Amino acid sequence: MDKQILTLDKGTRCTSWNYSGQRLAAGLIDGSLAIYDATDPASSTFNCTSRFKVQESSIVKVVWVPPEFGDAVACIDADGTLSLWEEVIEDTEGHHWKLCKRFERSTSQVLDVQFGDCQTCLKLVAAYSDGQIRIYELLDTLELEKWQLQAEFQNVIDLVSKFGNASCMSASISWNPQRSELQQCSFVLGFNSNTPPLNSPKVWEFDLDHQRWLPVAELSLSEDNSDQVYAVAWAPNIGRPYELIAVATHKGISIWHLGSNPDPDGRLSANKVTTLSGHDDEVWQMEWDMSGMTLATTGGDGVVRLWQSNLNGVWQEQAVLAPAS
């Protein structure tokens, strides 16, 4: 039987669960952020414990910081401003949320942001409306306001190329969720823009020897014509000899196998194994389960679809979750 666990405030535009699933952050159209906490984990009911003003404009994206760095969220507002908020405990005020950092911006807007917990420090990658990617790193794990710009580049294979007139409507970032000491930090990113070379998803990996980010794979075929990308999702790996990445475009959801052994040029093999179709509109969001075996997708048709591959590697739709009519 269906059970309601919480009622979101009117005007909620985006939500994000924390790592444990015991807290939910919700961004509202009035620029407020609401935090819902589980009142009793056994009963799975949630109440709003905090609500505070973040911006004057609508909140369009909320992302939790990895739990080992405290209770904090990054917020993107409709104007493309990125800010970081942390819950603190003070003797006089008890629990409250404070602004840690408001990241500087010029004429471009932040479209997406994700955190990567790498070997050396916490990193943040932000994608901007002019096609730029900026990587920030946290200088002190105890001071969430102390971030430093580590790198800035565009989502192209040729690192010399610059597209000054690029106009990007959206972007999607997904870090490699593995934390193996043998693996360098890496993420996949794709744009929905008017500049084809920016669109096709690239896998970026940090070159520790030269201290720079390099594109090591491109997840598109020549016939794709650098289709605009709506969402990407990197699956957890529990023992596969390859990585699994999903890419959503207007053609459907492509599933890619990414090799783990680079060629002499440092590139990784990338093979598209299938394209999933079933949604009647654009796919906006994709999430893998913790095992990396099941992919959940949703989009403009308001339907959630669950996908899995069988023992023969054939991908099939396993379930459809549609709102009640």
N, C-alpha and C positions, 0 to 999 in steps of 0.2 A: 504494500500500500504506500502511495506517495505521502511524504511527510514534509511539511514546511518547516525549515530550520531558522529562517529570518525573513524580515520584510525590509527591503531597501527603501531609503528615503526617496521621495519624489524628486526627480531631476538627476538621478544617478546616471552617469555616462560611461564609467569604466570601473572595473573592479580587479583585485588581485589578491589571491590567497598567499599567506606566508608559507615557508617551507614545511612546517608541521601541519598545516591545515587548521590551526586553532585560532587564526586571526584573519580577518578580511579587511582590506582597505578599499574604500569606494570614493571615486572622484565625482563631484557634482557640477552641474552647469553653472552654479553661482560662484565657483572657485573654491568651494569648501572641500575638505577631506574628512571622511567619516571612518572611524575604526570600530569594527565589530569583534567582540571577543566571545569565546565559548564560555557560557556560564557553568556548564557541567559537561565535560567531554563524553560522559556516558550517555547523556540525553541528546547530544548534538544540537543544542539550541544556542543562539547567539543574540547578544544585545549590543547596542551602540554604546561604547564606553567613552568615546572622544569625538568631538567634531570641532574643527577649527578652520579658519580662513587661510588659504594658501596663496591664491591669486585673485585678481578682480575678474578674470575671464575663466571660462569653463576648463575643468581638468579633463584631459583627453587620454592620459596614460599614467598608470601607477605601477611601480616595480619595487618589490622588497629587496633590501640589501641582504646578502647571505647572512644566516642567523649568527654565525660566530663573530660578526662585527656589530652585533647589537640589534635593537628594534628600530629600524629606520626605513624610510621609503623615499624613492625618487619620484617626482611629479613633473609631467609636461603639461603646460596649459595650452589653450587654443592659439595663443600668440607665439608659441614655440619656445617659451622660456623653460629652462630646466632648473629645478630646485631640489634640495635634499633636506629632509626633515627627520629628526630623531626624537624618540621618547626618552625622557630623562626623569629621574627621581630626585626631588629636592625636599629637604626637611620642612620647609615652609609651605610649599605648594603641592607636595605629593607628586603624583604622576602628571606630567604634561609634555606636550610636543613643542620642540623649538626648531627654528630654522638653522641648519648647519651651514649651508652654502647655497648661493644662487649663482649658477655658472654664467659667465659673461657670454654675451652673444652680440653679433654685429647685425648685418642685414638679413642673415639666414636664420631659419627656424629649426629647432630640434624636432625631428620626426619620430625617432625611436631611441631607446636607451636600454642597455642591459649590462649587468655586472658579471665579471668573470673572476673567480677565486683562483688565481694562479699561484705558482710555487713561491714566488718572491713577495708578492703583495696583492691586494685587491685592485682590480682594474675595472674601468668603466669605459664602454665604447658608446659613442653617440653619433647618430647619422643625421645630417643636416640637409635642408631643402636645396642647397646649392651643390649637392653631391659630395660634400666633404665628409670625411670620417675623422673623428678626434678620439684619441685614446688618452684617458686620464688614469693616473695611479695614485693610490692613497699612500702618503708619506709616513703616517703614524697610525697604526691600527686602533689606537685609543682616541684619535682625534679625527672625527669624520668630516671636519671642515678643511682639512689640510690635503687638498688634491693638487697634483701637478700635471700639466699637459706633457704627455710623453711623445706623442706622434700625431701627425695630421697628413692625410693623403686622400685620394679619390679611389673609388671602387673600379679600378681599371687594371688590366694586366700590365700595360706599358706605364711604368711609374713616372715617365716623363710627361705623359699626356695631362692636360688640364682643360676642363670644359667650363669656361667662365660664364656661359649663358645657360647653364643647366638649370632646369626647374623640376624639382622632385615633389610629387604629391604625397608620397608615403615611402616608408622604408621598413625593412624587417631584419632583425639581428637575432642570431642564436649562437651562443657559445657552445663549444665542445664540453659536455658536462663531465667528462672524465678529469680526474686529478692525479693521474699517474706521474710519478717522478720521471719516467722515461719520455713523457710527452710534453711538448712545448704548448704554450697557450695558443689557442686557435678558435676562430669563429667564422660563421658564414653570414653573408649580408647580400641583400638584393634591393634594388630601388624600383619604384613605380614612377618613371620620369619621362621627359621628352628627349632624353639622350640615350640611345640604345646601348652604347658601351658601358654605361653605369648600371643598367638594369640587371643583366645576367648575374646570378649569384656567384660570388667568388669566395673561396676559402682562404682566409688570411691566417698565417702562422708567424709567431715571433721567432726571429733568427737570433738566438742567444749570442752567437759568436760575433755577429756584426751589429747587434743591438738595433734591429729594425724589423718592421713587419713586411712580409713578402706574400704575394698571391701564389698559392701552391696548387690550386685547382679551380676550374670554372665549370659550373653545373648547368651547362646549356649546350645544345647542338647547333650546327650551322643552320638548320631549317627553322630553328626557334626564332631567328631574327631578333635576338635580344628582347624577347617578350617582357612586358612589364610584370614585375614580381609583386605579389600581394602579401605573401607570408613565406617564411622558412622555419624549419624546426629540425634540430640536430638530436638524434636519439641517443639515450644512454646505451652503453655497450657492456654487456655482461659476458663477453667471451667470443664474440664474432671476430673473424680475421679481417673484417672491414668495418668502416663506419657507415651509418645509415642516416640519410638526410632527406627530408621532404621539402618540396618546392611547389608553391601554388601560383599558377598564372591563369589567364583566361581559358587556356586549353585543358585545365584540370590540375590534378595533384601528381607531380612527378616524384617517384621514389628513386634515389640515387645510392649506389654503392661507391664509397670512397676508399681507395686503397690506403694501406698503412706504410708501405715501403716506397720512399721517393726514388725517382730516376736520377741519373747523374746531374741533371739540371735542377734537382730539388723539387720537381713536380710530382704530384700524386695522381694516380689513375682515377678517373671518374666515369662510371657507367650507369646510364639510366636503365632501370630494369622493368619499369612499368609506369603507366599513367592511369590514375584513378579518376573516374567520373561518376557523378551522381548528384552533385549540388546543382540547383537551378540558377545560381547566382555566383558572384565572386566569393571566394573563400578568404575570410579575413584573419582567421586565427587557427593555429594547429598546435597540439600538445601531445607529446609521447607520454606513456605511463612510465613508471620508474624502472621497469624491466626493458624498455625499448622494444616491446613486442606489439603494442597496440597504439595506433594513431587516432586521436580524436580531432575532427575538423568541424568548423562552423563558419557561417558567412551570411550573405545577404538574404538567403532563403529562410533564415531563422531555424534551421535544422542542424542538429549535431549528428554526425555520422562516425562510427567506429570501424576501423580497418585493421585487418591482420593478414599475415601471410601463412599459408599452410606449410606442411613439411616439405612440399615440393617447391616452395618459394613463390607460389601463386598468391597474389594479393586479392582479398575478397572483402566485401562489406559485411560486417558482423552484426551491426545493430544500427537502428535509426531512432533518434530521440527527437520527437516533434512536439511543439507546444500544443496544449489542448485547444481545440477549436471553440 
